[in-house]
Amino acid sequence: MGARSLNTFGRAVISATVLWELYLRTDSTLVIANVGLFQVIPVFVLFVPAGTLVDRTDRRNLSTLAAMLTGLVGVGLGLASATDAPIAVYYALLLAQGCISTIHAPASASLIPLIIPREDLVRTNRIGATLQELSMIVGPMLAGFALNVISPHWIYAFIAITGLASAAMYRSLPKPRAIDLPAASARKDWRVGLRFIFASPLLLPALTLDMIAVLFAGVTALLPAIAIDILHTDASGYGILRASQSAGAVSMAILAGRLPAYRRPGRVLLIVVALFGLATIGVGLSRSLPLTVILLVACGALDNISVVIRLTLEQMVVPDAIRGRVSSVHYVFIGASNELGAAESGLAASLIGVAPAIVGGGAIAILVAGFVAVKWRALATMPPLAELKTEGVASG
């Protein structure tokens, strides 16, 4: 968990610093769109070979390598910033980071159930979500404050250190347990991950909810524009805005650890996505820094509930032998939605304005929550997460 969180910290610093630096250089929301686009392209191109690679290779070694390569991307961005390189160089490095993340995400996610007992997964995911959200707080906040006193290239250079540290932590993990292999046809079939998700009456609607919420209602990519053009604050204010959602997520993780398990986690998921959309609408309408921070904290708290339910659901119902391919498809749903959402946000903001784009995205999230509740009724009646059983691998 510490290794994943440190890797998240590095990627959060990269994201916050690149968005701020390029928006200041260009004053263009289309650049924000391109930052997301170049990171999402590898997800769609590589998710098939990435999932197969994860299922056939030591997941600990893959996670270690990915962490080291993230550090190298930080070095590259540092050199690009120090030499005032063309924007295209940044795009190329972000494309490389997208390739790395496409492998790291399924490798690290599918590693967890192989070293953690099944009965401890809910607690582990809650702790992991807390640590990752802490990384998302500290990373952007430090980046925001640091941008006031040092040049961006020094911030990028720091990522090399976090990458090496994360790699060392991955390498120190115990050897993953052996897994029961499925039939030879399933081992060779890259489509097994897709078939499993689309055949699951629980995982498909859960991923659909999160994908739409992240794709349309996420506001992270627009925070530089919100900070500069709407709230008229500086880099420190931007750092506070970037940290607000994660602060809410950590607070909720601490609170949730003291609450009993959800009796109907699927129903909870539907409600929190709708509330997430409502809070996003508030962010779009707000013209006050304190109010925007409060609303972003609420978004983070709601998102944490969704993340813990979704991750635990996947780990409980997916067979070990196909976790890599399922996690890779999962990353297309969720990880790609983060970057594709950034592209969508930047494009929408350039067409209709920042505030209308945010309000519209929040409204879409509310509508989709209602649609999912009606179409997949089994989600609302899903039993407690600890009672879920592993589902069978679809054939075909």
Secondary structure, 3 states (H helix, E strand, C coil): CHHHHHHHHHHHHHHHHHHHHHHHHHCCHHHHHHHHHHHHHHHHHHHHHHHHHHHHCCHHHHHHHHHHHHHHHHHHHHHHHHCCCCHHHHHHHHHHHHHHHHHHHHHHHHHHHHHCCHHHHHHHHHHHHHHHHHHHHHHHHHHHHHCCCCCHHHHHHHHHHHHHHHHHHHHCCCCCCCCCCCCHHHHHCCCHHHHHHHHCCCHHHHHHHHHHHHHHHCCHHHHHHHHHHHCCCCHHHHHHHHHHHHHHHHHHHHHHCCCCCCCCHHHHHHHHHHHHHHHHHHHHHCCCHHHHHHHHHHHHHHHHHHHHHHHHHHHHHCCHHHHHHHHHHHHHHCHHHHHHHHHHHHHHHHHHCHHHHHHHHHHHHHHHHHHHHHHCHHHHCCCCHHHCCCCCCCCC
